[in-house]
Amino acid sequence: MIGRLSGILLEKNPPQLLIDCHGVGYEVGVPMSTFYNLPALGEKVVLLTHLAVREDAHLLYGFASVEERNVFKELIKISGVGARTALSILSGMSVADLAQAITLQESGRLTRVPGIGKKTAERLLLELKGKLGADLGAAGVSVHGDASGDVMNALLALGYSDKEAVLALKQVPAGTGVSEGIKLALKALSKG
């Protein structure tokens, strides 16, 4: 398994790259998020990779971050989502945006990506819930402060969904204590 490439960037033909690694040229497919952050031709480049072995081909995909590669691997596990569709998703939205869409179960954000229809978007939301959305949902919440994680857990323990809890946390000002945060979040939920 090829897990990482380090070499000289020879060609850029979106979404394909050609990377020279000590005399061996590797063709690598990359999402546009990685493509836009590449160095100039002739410069050194380092990419994390995923090798997809099919009956008719061995295809190498490259990523600028561990998160992108992990999301790619989760996406291609889903029935009906191939590597090309996974690259399209990662090209159309950041990992954080995708995770937020999954946490909030927003299929509309996914259908804006070329090649993703309503059924595929709904399948992605269903399959990735708990795998990707929960991780980033919690990461997005921690921006508010240390207490927000406790507030989120309290709301989930009370039976509110991830989506409801995240929306309620947006109504809680940064720096609020746990008990006050829970009160404010519950108040926000009772109004909705």
N, C-alpha and C positions, 0 to 999 in steps of 0.2 A: 504494500500500500504506500502510495506517495502522499505524505502528509504536509510537506512544505517544500517550496522551491525558492532558491536564492540564486539570482543570476542577473544577466544584462538584458534589459528590455530591447528587443530587436524590432518588433512590429506591433502596431496598435490598429486593429480593424474591428471596431465594436461589433459584437461583444468578445471577439477573439484577440488574444495576445500571442506573441511568440517570444519565449524567454530562452536565452542561451545559458545553459548551466554547464560550464566547462566543456564546451564543444558539442553538447547535445541540445537541440532545439525542441522545447516543449510547447505545444499548442494548448492554450488554457482559455476556457470560457469564463468570463467574469461578469458580475452584475454591474450596472452602470454606477452604483455607489462606490464601488472599488475602482472602476475605470476612471472616474473623474479625479481621483486622488493619486493617480499614477505619476511617477517621475517622467522626465523627458526621455525620448529614445536615446539609447546608448548609456543610460544611467542604470545603477544597480537597483533591483526590485526584490522584495521578499513577500511571498504570498503563502498563506495557509491553503492547503488544497484538499480536494475530495476526488478520488478516482472512482468513476462509475464504470463498472465492467458489464457490458451487454453482450448479447450473442453476436452482434455484428460490429461492435466497436468498443474501444477503451477510451473513455472521455475524461478529461481532466478539467476540474473547475477550481478557480482560485478566489480567495477572499482576503480582504484587508484585515478583518478581525475574527476572533474566535466566535463571537456572537453571531456574525453573519454565517459562518460555516455551520454552526450548530442549528441555526434556523433553517438553512438550506437542507440539512440532513433530516430535520423533522418534516419539512414540506414534502420531500420526495418519498417519504414513507406513506403518504396519503394516497389512496386509490384515485387514479385519474389525474394526479399532479406529477408531471415529469420534471426533469431537470430544466427544460426550457421554460416551463411555467414558473418554476421556483425562482429562476434567475429574473424572470419578468416581475415577479412580486417584489423581490429584493431591489430591483431597479426602480420600481414605482413607489416604494415607501421604505422608510428606515425601519430597522429592527424595533426601535422604540414605538414608532407609529403602528406597526403591525401588532405588537404586543398590546398596545392600548386598545386597538380595534377589537382584539380578541377578548380582552378583559371586559370591555363595554358591549361586546357582541354587536358591533356595528358592521353589518355586511355591506352597507353603502360605500364605505371607505375602500373595501376590497374590490368592489365592482368597477371602481375608477381605474384600476390597473388593467391595461390592455390584455385581452385573452382570459379575463376572469369574469364569468357570468354569475348570475344570481345563485344557481345551484352549487357551483364550485365554491363560491364565497361562503355559503351556508355550511358546506361540508368542511371547509377550512376552519370556520369558527367552532364547529362541533368537535372536530378531531384535535384541534390545538388547545382547546380550553383545558386549563389545568396543567398543560405542558409548557406553554409559552406565556399566555396571558397572566396567569397567577404570579409568575416570577417577576415580570415587568410591572404588573399592577402594583405589587408590593414595592418595587423599586421606585415607581412613580410617586407612590404615596409617601415614601420616606423623605422626599424633598421638603415636605412641610415641617419636619422635625422628628425628634425621637418619639414623641408621644403618639404620633399619627399611626404607627404600626400597632400600638396597643388599642387605639380607638378602632382601627380597622378590624382587629381580631375580636373586639367586643361586639361590633356590629354583626360580624359573621356568626359569632356564637349565639346572638339573639335571633338568628334565622334570616337575616337580610342577605340578598345575593351579592356577588362581587360587584356587579354593576351599580346596585343601589348604594353599597358601602363607599365605592370610589366617588360617586356623585355627591354623596353626603359629606365626605371628607373635603371636597372642594369648597364647601361652605364654612369650613372651620379655619379661622385665621392661623397663620404660622405662629409657633411659639405658645400655643394654647396648651394647658395641662391636660392630662388624661381625663379626669372626671369632668372638667368643663368641656373638653372636646367631645366626649360621649353625649353630654347634654345638648350641645349645639348640633351635633350630627343627627340625634334623634328628633330634635325640633325641626331640622331641615327635612327629614324623612316624613314627619307627620304632616307637613305642609304640602308635600308632593303627592 
